[in-house]
Amino acid sequence: MMASPPVHIEWVAPAGCPSHEEILGVVERILGSSALQSAVDARVTVTQDEGGFHAEVTVTASGATSTRSLNGESCRAVGDAAALVVALAANPAASAEDAVPASPAPAHPPSIEPVASAPNPERRRTAFLDASFFVDLGSLPSTGFGGELGVGWNPLHLDVEIVAAFLASQRATLASIPSQGADLRFARVGARACYELFDARLDVGPCLGGGVEWIAATGFGSPPDLPANAMGRLVVGSFGGRAIGRLSSHVVLRLIVEASVPSTRPTFEVDGGGQVFRMSAVSVLGTAGAEAHF
């Protein structure tokens, strides 16, 4: 049986960084044909933020464990530096100047264990709160404007949230008697799930949702002096799309456009006067706002 290689590296890095094979080649070139003086077990974790790339290198050799932090403007720079740290732990006499691309492989070549790339560094925080400007066409007599608040969870490729929305009050009147009608108020509570196609800083994807809506009508102008009021409650389903832009791991801008289909279409009437308003068969909803991740 062949003995295990004396150098073992676990490599974790964002997409776009040097591959496992490239880091392996750097370590091999630095070691060249030098005799390895110590078995090495190393883990290299690379992250990225606004300041550049950072590598945490933990090396165990000759029974001792040490950790070093490396910084650089590129993932290649911190990867090469990490490879040098590992090579020096295996053979302190090695140096970057000893790297010769054509040199033969060492007697015990280093091995690099394949590890899945780290997630997009801009999306490590999965729980969030959101606030959006809300526009609705179809639920009230004219285009409605209001707000939406929500709380959600955003793991890899998925965004799930519970939301509550409201619209500013609108007035609807009888066509034949403009002095009679109702003041209408709208509220909605529901859930929405969106799929992120690319898990990237700029992303798009489809959405499905549903919820319960309330439309309250307060009548005016009809006898007796206290007009009757009414409340419409209905279940709705929605589908649409979502586009986002991640400004950082904490802040995400978003735009959502959906079509909402009600289970029923409530009708509001004035006794003896006729219909004041009937909800549309399909409403178009739009929200534009931001998510705060933590």
N, C-alpha and C positions, 0 to 999 in steps of 0.2 A: 504494500500500500504506500502511496505517496503521502508525505507529511503535508499538513496544512501550510499554506503560504505564510511566511512570517509577518507579512504586512497586510492588514485588513482595513479597508476604508468604507464607511457608510456615507453616501453623498446625498444630501437633500438640498434642492435649489429650485428657484422659480423657473417657469418655462422661459426659454430663450437663453439660459445660461449654458456654458460648455457641457457637453454630454459626459456620461460616465467614462466612455472610452477616451475622450480628450484628456480628462484629468488623469486617467491611468497612464496615458502616454507621457504627460509631464513628469509624473513621479518616476517612471522608468528611465526617462532621459537624464534626470538629475542623478539617479543612482548609478546609471551606466553599468559598468561591470564591477563596481565596488562590492566588497563582501559586506553582507548585512550583519551588523553587530548586535542587533536586538530585535526581538519580535515586537510588532507594533499593532495596536488596535485603536483606530481613530474614527471619530464621527465629525463630519463637516456639515454645518447647517448655514445656508446662505439666505439672507432676507434683503428686502429692498424697501426704502422709504424716500422721502423727499431729499434726504442728505446723501443718497447714493446706495452702495451695496455694503453689506456687513456679513462677516463670516465668524461663527463661533466654532473653534477647532478644539476638540477634546481628544487628547492623545494619551494612551496608556502604553508605557514601555519600561522594561526592566523593573516591573512591580510598582512604578509610580505613575500617577495620573496628573496631567496638567491641562489647563484651558487657556487659550489665547483668543483675543478678539482682533479681527482684521477689518479694515475699512478701505474702500476704494471707489473710484468713479465708475468702474465697470465690473460686471460679474467675472469677466475673464481675469481682471487684475487680482481680485480676491481669491479666485480659484487657483491661479498660479502660485500666489503666496501661501495658500493652505497646502498645496502640494509640496512646496519647499519645506514647510514645517514638518510634514509627515516624513519626508525623505530624510531630514536631519535627525529625526527621532530614531530612524532605522540605522543611519550611519552618520554620526556627527561630522565626519570628514567630508561629506558630500557638500556640493555647492551648486548654485544655479549655473555658474560658468562651466561646470563639468558636463552640462547637458549636451550630448552629441546625438542628433537624430538618427545617425546610421549605426550607433553602437549596438552590440548584441544585447539581448534581454538578460537581466540578472539571473543568477541561479535560482532564486526564489522570487518570481515576479509578484508585484503587489496585486491584490484582487480588490475589486470595487463591487460592492453588493448593490444590485439595482434597487432603487427606491423610488417610489412615485414622486413626481415633481410636487413641490409645495404649492398650495393654492395661491390664487391671485392675491398679492399682499394687500390690495385695496379692499378685500372683503372678508377679513378675519372675524369681524364683529357681526354676529348673525341676528341678534335681537334689535328691534328698532321701533321708534315712534315716528309717525308721519303726519304732516299737515299739508292740505292742498286747497287750491281754489277750485270750486266745483261749478260746472255748467251743465244744465239739463235742458233738452229740447223735446217736449212731448208730454211731460208729467203734469205741467200746469198750462194755463191758456197761452202764455208766451214764453220766450226763452227765460229760464230761471238761473239766478246766480246765487251762490252760497259758498259753503265750506265743507270740507271733509276732514275728519280726524281718524287715525287708526293706530293699531299696534300690531306688530308682525314678527315674523321669523324668516330669515333669509339664508338657508344653507346652500350648498353647492347646487347651482342651476335652478333653484326654486325660490319663489317668494310667496309666502302665505300670510294673509292679514285679516283682521277683523276691523270693520270700518263703520263709522256713523256719519251721516251727511244731512244737511238741511239746506233749504232754499228760502230766500226772502219771500215774504208774503206777497201775493198778487190778488188783484180784484177782477172778478168776472161779472158782467151785467147781462141782462136780457136785451136781445137785439131790439125788441119791440118797446121795452120800457127801461131805458138806461138807468132810471133811478132805483131799480130793484136788481139784486144780485147777491153775491157772496164774496167774502174775503177768504182766500185759500192759502193754507200753509202746508208745507211738505217736509217730511222727515223720513230717513231711511237708515236701517241697521242691517248689515250683511257681512259676507265673507268673500274673499277673492283670492285666487291662486294663479300665479303667472309663472311661466317657464322661461328661463334665460338661456338663449340658444348657445351663447359662446362663453359665458362666465368671464367676460372681459370688462375693461373699464367703460367702454361704450357698448351697450347691449340692447337687444330687442327680443320680443317673444310674445306668444299668445297668452290670453287670460280667459278664465272661466270663473263665474261667480253666481251669487244668489243672495236673496235676503227678503226682508219684510219692509213694506212702505206704508206710510200713513198720510192721508190727505184729509185735513180738517177744514170744514167750510163753516163760516159764520155768516148767516144771512143778514141782509139789511134792506130797508126800504119797503118791505111787504107787510101788510096788516097781519096780525095785530101789531102793537108797538114792539113786542119782543119776537122777532123772526126766529124760526126754527133753525137749529144748527145740525150738522151732519158730520159723520166720520167715515171715511173709506179706508179699509185695511186690505192689503193684497200681498201675495207672494210673487216675486219676480225672479227671473233667471237672466243672466247677462253673459256676453262673450265679446271679446275684442282683442286689443293689443297694447303692449307697454314698451316704452323706450326709456332707457336710463343713462345717466352719465355719472360715474363715481368721481367726485372731487377729491376724496380721501377715504380712509377706512372708516371715517365717522360720518361723512356727509354724502348723500346720493340725491341727485336731481332726477325727477321722473315726469313722464307724460303718459297718460292712459286715456284711450278712447274706447268706448264700449257701446253696444246696443243692448237695451234692456227690454225684455218681453214680459208683460204682466199676466198673471193667471186670470184676472178679471179686469174689466174696464169700468170703474165706478162712474156713475152719472149723477150730477148734482142739478136739482131742479127747484124752481120756486113754485109753490102751490098755486095752481091756477094761472101761472105765467109761462111755464115751459122750461126747457132745458137751459141751464146756465153754462155748464161745462161738462165734457166727457173726455176722459183720459185717452191719449193716443194708443193705438195697438202696439207700436214700437217707439221707444224713447231712445234718444242718442245722448250719452253721458260723456263728459270729458273732465279730467282732473289734471292739474299742473301744480306740482309742489316739490317737497323735499322730504327725505327720510334722515333721521338722526340715529345712527347705529351705535351700540354700546355693548 
